[in-house]
Amino acid sequence: MNSKLLVVDDDLEITLLLRELLELEGYQVEVANTGTQALEKFDNTIDLILLDIMMPEMNGFSVLSQLRDKFIVPVIFLTAKDNEYDKVIGLELGADDYILKPFNDRELLARINALLRRTRWDNSVDNDSHKPNQYTIDKLNVNRKQQSVYFDNKYIDLTGTEFQVLLKLLENAGKIISRETLSESVLGKELAPIANSINVHVSNLRKKLPHRSDGLPWIKTLRAKGYLFVIDKQDDLLQN
């Protein structure tokens, strides 16, 4: 079954063009012209949302905030707001990508495809069968198959992108991973990453992960080198 996308924009011409473009690529498309309509139309059959920011009644930030309270779904902001502050706010609220209007059709499709490939909603073949299903360190438990994160048996709500960043850091625990490598593996190698987006996702992880019982930081930033997921030399990272 083809992926189902929800396009949210108050510009009727834009929604018409996007529907035509996406349906030609084989996607199922639902359209909402207000934030309220988007929340009414969203259900668990939606695989990804293209969301405008500037809309009457309820802007895209408010829509995303309400969605993130209950659901984990890939969200791409598609907007004319070329403002670094808005990009950071969108990413901090849990958006997975941020694309400016006017957009390039091929780039938009590439980003959608890249995002769908790395989410739990994608039905493609699992290429990570050789990797551990579960990581446990301190009181943190990360399950790859279930895409779940618990600390001391309490669930931690992460976006799809935040989960993938955490997973990539865990796969390289105790080793330095560069921002470029992290960006390429998580956001898609062929895409030009949003300025500072990886930094924002890592910052979100730091805010959401509780303090470790061993007193160590989860993630260290090494200037000009990248990031390091910290493990105690006396304790190996448990993998199941």
Order of alpha helices (4+ residues) and beta strands (2+ residues): beta-alpha-beta-alpha-beta-alpha-beta-alpha-beta-alpha-beta-beta-beta-beta-alpha-beta-alpha-alpha-beta-beta-beta
